[in-house]
Amino acid sequence: GAVVSQHPSWVICKSGTSVKIECRSLDFQATTMFWYRQFPKQSLMLMATSNEGSKATYEQGVEKDKFLINHASLTLSTLTVTSAHPEDSSFYICSARATGNPVSSKNIQYFGAGTRLSVL
Amino acid sequence: AQKITQTQPGMFVQEKEAVTLDCTYDTSDQSYGLFWYKQPSSGEMIFLIYQGSYDEQNATEGRYSLNFQKARKSANLVISASQLGDSAMYFCAMRPLIGDKIIFGKGTRLHILP
């Protein structure tokens, strides 16, 4: 299957600092990437859809100024948690959909390994 | 509204036995895709199997098979000959024909006992 690399896998930061998480598709081009947040023992919650060369589409309730998304190339999307606070501590995971026929429910999303963010 | 329901929060299964993880879904779409993902304790989401709503045959991938019953709107995952490494969280998910959003169920935590 396709490989999605996410970095870093674990980050600890002080309150008020910003943290950048990278999501790369290694062996395919991804016009669309997704960012999820997962609380302990819960399912994935979609935060935003990242489209190459355009602004991200945020889900309702997600602060776009706090969670900055940049999809600068067909293989890289970044999520920056600005002015992080302890309540932002969570597991963040990205996924990527390969470029192709969009009219197909089989466009599989491949996931990165996730980033565990701890804000002190 | 589209919804995925996984009614088993946790399951314990003896090694080498087969296991069925339940998943039902609700959608008014005629065309959609169903997925199963595995999430081990490391956190990564591993794609296991896909079933299209118009696929006539149940999907199979190695030890994984999807028991698709469209009229009942169920898409149960069957793991044959379970192994210790199958212990993980399993998520059922659905994607409509149009659009990129995937809807996930709440997951089932599977424990394989030696």
Contacts between the chains, C-beta under 8 A, distances in Angstrom:
chain1	res1	chain2	res2	distance
A	1	B	47	6.1
A	32	B	100	5.6
A	34	B	100	7.2
A	34	B	102	7.9
A	42	B	106	7.2
A	43	B	91	6.6
A	43	B	104	4.7
A	43	B	105	6.6
A	43	B	106	4.9
A	43	B	107	5.7
A	44	B	45	7.6
A	44	B	91	7.4
A	44	B	104	5.1
A	46	B	101	6.3
A	46	B	102	7.7
A	49	B	100	6.1
A	49	B	101	7.4
A	91	B	43	6.1
A	93	B	43	7.1
A	93	B	44	7.9
A	93	B	45	6.5
A	95	B	45	7.2
A	97	B	100	6.2
A	102	B	98	8.0
A	102	B	100	7.9
A	103	B	97	6.8
A	103	B	98	6.9
A	104	B	33	8.0
A	104	B	97	7.6
A	105	B	31	6.2
A	105	B	32	5.4
A	105	B	33	3.1
A	105	B	52	5.9
A	105	B	53	7.2
A	105	B	95	5.3
A	105	B	96	6.7
A	105	B	97	4.9
A	106	B	33	5.5
A	106	B	50	5.7
A	106	B	52	6.0
A	107	B	95	7.5
A	107	B	100	7.4
A	108	B	35	7.2
A	108	B	47	5.7
A	108	B	50	6.3
A	109	B	47	7.7
A	109	B	100	7.9
A	109	B	102	6.0
A	110	B	47	6.3
A	111	B	37	7.4
A	111	B	44	6.3
A	111	B	45	3.6
A	111	B	46	7.6
A	111	B	47	7.5
A	112	B	44	7.1
A	113	B	42	6.8
A	113	B	43	6.2
A	113	B	44	4.1
A	114	B	43	4.0
A	114	B	44	6.2
A	114	B	45	7.8
A	116	B	43	7.1
